[in-house]
Amino acid sequence: MADIIITCDSTADLPREICEKYNIPVIPLGVTLGDKTYLDGVDITPDEVYAHHAKTGELPKTTAANVGDFIDFFTPIVNEGKTIIHFPISSEMSSTYNNALIAASEFENIHIIDSRNLSSGIGLIVLAAVEMVRSGMSAEEIVEKATELTKCSDASFVIDNLEYLHKGGRCSAVAMLGANLLKLKPCIDVTNGKMDVSKKYRGKYGEVLKQYVAERLADIQNIDLTRIFVTHAGCSDEIVNAVYEQVKATANFKEIIVNRAGCTISSHCGADTLGILFIRKSPKA
């Protein structure tokens, strides 16, 4: 059981204390501000990203972990005689997955699973895989079951301000103007490994989030109640607490984890972004 190690990259947005508790090594992606590159979650924080944008008007650039980074990351774990099962960000969103595959080919007993997801949508699968290791499942069994779980991880976020999406080239100026005038709040859904706008809400952010949570948890019979993440990119305590209490009142989840998104999500979506992320019992439609 102890011979299998579950690893991920920093886009999984797992809290440091959880990674330490379950011995989950994390490889960071790069975040470039100006002419300097930092390591996500190591020497840069989302608040520093926001401060840089406020001061300069520039968005950060995020970079994949390269093949050499992965070889350096895997080597000490393999040298301890461990089998690695690694979960990177969706192959549709970054070259990180392919770089991990190339690096893994230099070793034996490393399995790379395309998470088809991002943020806590990855974190949910990682924690499920850790539980599989603890239950005594073999690496092959974990790979098979975790791969199926990638189809069931439900990840979405509601964005209050479109400035970061617009500056990052993910939203046209016309769409941003229309959304801001109409007070539209887009819901970004991860489907088939890609991000897409699934719905546009209208109104004040707090009220929109109430509707969003109610809709996402409406099919409660098809939701695994083991755990749910309330992941945000710097929302107010009032907003976060309101969502937490609504989730708690809606369903009897064994664990509700309130989590701050890392630099990658924060760099693309901006501060006022929040989502609830969970596992469905059957593949997400």
N, C-alpha and C positions, 0 to 999 in steps of 0.2 A: 504493500500500500504506500509506504513512504518513498518508494522508488519512482513514483510519478509526480512530477511538478507541473502545476498549471501556471502559465504565464500569459501576459497580455501587454498591450502597449498603452500609453498614457491616455489615448482617446477613450478608453473604457471608463474613465472618470470614477474609478474606485477610490473611496477615502483611504488615506494613508493608514489609519488604524485598522481598517479591514484587511488591507494587504499584509500588514504586519501580523495580525491575528492568524491569518490563514496561510502565511508564507507564500504570497503571490508576487514573484518578481515582475517588475514593470519596466519596459524599455520606453524611454521618452521620445516624442517627436520633437522636431525643432521649431522654434518660434523666432522669426527675425524681426527686430525693431530697428529701423534705420540701417546701419551698417554692422550691427552686432546680432549674432544668433545665440539664442538661449535654449535650454532644455526644458520642455513643458513639465511643470510640477517639481522641477529640481532647483532652478535658479531664476524662475520667472513665475509671476502669479497673474491671474486674470485682471486684478485691480491695476497692476502695472501696465498691462496691455491697454486698459481703458485710459489710464493717465497719459500714456504716450499718444493715443489718438486725440485726446482732448487738447494736448499741447501742440501737436504737429498736424493734426487732421489726417495723418497716415494710418492705414490699417496695417496690422502685422501680416507677415507671410508665414504660412506654416509649411514645414518640409517633412517629407517621409524619413523614417529611419532607413539608412542605406544598408547594403549588404555587409559592409565591414562592421557597422554598428551591431548588426545581428550576430555576426560571428563572435564578436567580443562579448556580447550578451549571453549567447548560448554556451560558449566554451567552458566557463567555470562550473556551470550546472552539469554539463555532460561529463566533465572530469570527476565529478562526485558520483558518477554511475547512475545518474537519474535519466528517466525518460521524460521528455518535455512534450506537453500539449499546449500549443500557443494559439492565442486568439487575437488577431490584428483587426484593425478597422476594415470595413467592407472593401473588397477589391474594386468596387465601382467608384469609390471615393478617393482612393490613394494608391500609390505604387508600393506602399508599405507591405501589403500582402505578398506581392510578387518578390520583393526583396527578401522577405522572410523565407519564402520557398527556396530561393536560390541559395541562401545561407544554410538552410536546413539540409540541402543536398550534400553538404560537406561533412555531415555527421550521420550517425545511425540513431534511431529511436527518437526522432523529433517529428512531431505531427503538427502541421499548420492547418488550422480550420478557418475558412473564410467566414467571419462572423455575420456578413451581410448586414451589418449594423454599425451604430456609433454610440458613443456615450454610455449611459447606463443600460442601453439595450445590449451592449457587449458585456457589461458588468454582471448582468443577470445570468447570462450563459456561463460566464467564468465562475460565479459562485455555485451554480448548479453543478459544474464540472468538479469543483472542489469537493462537494458533497458526494459525488460519485466515487471519487478517489477514496474518501473516508469510508464509504460503504464496501470497499474491497473490489470494485469493478476493475477489469483489465483495461489497459490503454486502448485496445481495439474496441471494446464495448463503449468506453467513454467517447471515443471519436465518433462512433456511429450514433449514439444517443445525442451527443452535443450538436452534431451536424443537423439532426432533426429539429433540435430546439431553436436553431437559428431561424427556422421558418415560423416559430411561434412567439418570438420576442417582439413585443409591441412597443415601439418607440415613436414618440411624437413630442412636439414642442409648440407652444404658442408664443409668437413674437409680438411685442408691444410697439417697437420702433424699427422701421425698415432701413434706417440709415446704413447700418453695417452691411446688410444684404445688398443694398443699392451700390455702395462704394466698392463692394467686392465683386460687382458685375453679375449678381444673382437676381437683380430686380431692376427693371427699366425705370428711368426717371419719371415717365408717365405713370407707370403702375404705382410708384412710391407716392407721387403727388395725389393720385386718386385715392389711394389707401389712407393717406394721412388726412385728407379732407373729409373722407367718409368715416374716419376712425375705425378702419378695418384692421383686424388682427389676424394674420394668416396662421394657420396650423400647418406646420411642416411635419409630414409623415414619412417614415422610412419604409419603403415598399420595394421588394425585389432588390434590396441592396442599395437603392438610390433614395435621395431626398426629393420630395415633391410636395406641392401645396395641395392638401386634401380638402381644406375648407377655409373660408374667410369669415371670421366673426366680426360683429360690429358692436361698438360700445366701449365703456370704460374697462380697463384691463381686469380689474378685480371681478367685475360682473361677468366678463367674458370667460374667465377661468372657471367660475362656478358652472357655467354651461358646458364648458369643455370637459371638466372632470365628470359631470353627470353623464355625458354622452359616452366618454371612453369606458366608463364602468357600468354602462347600462346592461351589457350582456354578462352579468356577473357569474352565471353558471358555467361560462366557458373560460373563466379566468383562474389560474393557479393562485391560490391565496397564500402561498409560502412567503412571498415578499413583493414589495413594490417600492420603487424609487420615486421620490419627489425631487427632481433635479432641476436646479435653476442656475442662471448665469449672473447672479448678483441682485436678485429681486429684494424688495424690502422684507423685513421680518413679518410685517403685518400680512403681506400677500402670501408669503410662504406658510405661515401659521394657519391662515384661513384654508389653504389648500390641504394642508396636513389634517386639519380637523374634519374637513369634508370627506376626505378619503377614509379616515378612521370611522366616521359615522355611516359611511356607505357600505363597507364590507369588512369582514373580520380577518384582515391580513395578519399573519403571524408576526411579520416584521415590516415596518414602514421606515425606510431609510431616507432622511432628508440630506441632500447632497449638493455641494457646489460644483458646477461644471468646471472643467479645466480650461486651459488656454485655447485649445483647438476649437471647441464649440463656441467659446466666448469670442474668439477672433472672427468667427463667421456670422454670429447672430446678434451680438451686443448684449448689454447688461440685462435688459428687461425681457428675459426669455425664461420660460418655465414649462416643464413637461412632467407627466406621470408615465412611468415605464414599468411594464410587468410582463409576465409570461402567460400566453393563452394556452388552453388545453389542446387546441387543435391549430393547425397552421393558419396564420393570419391571412384573411381574404385579400 
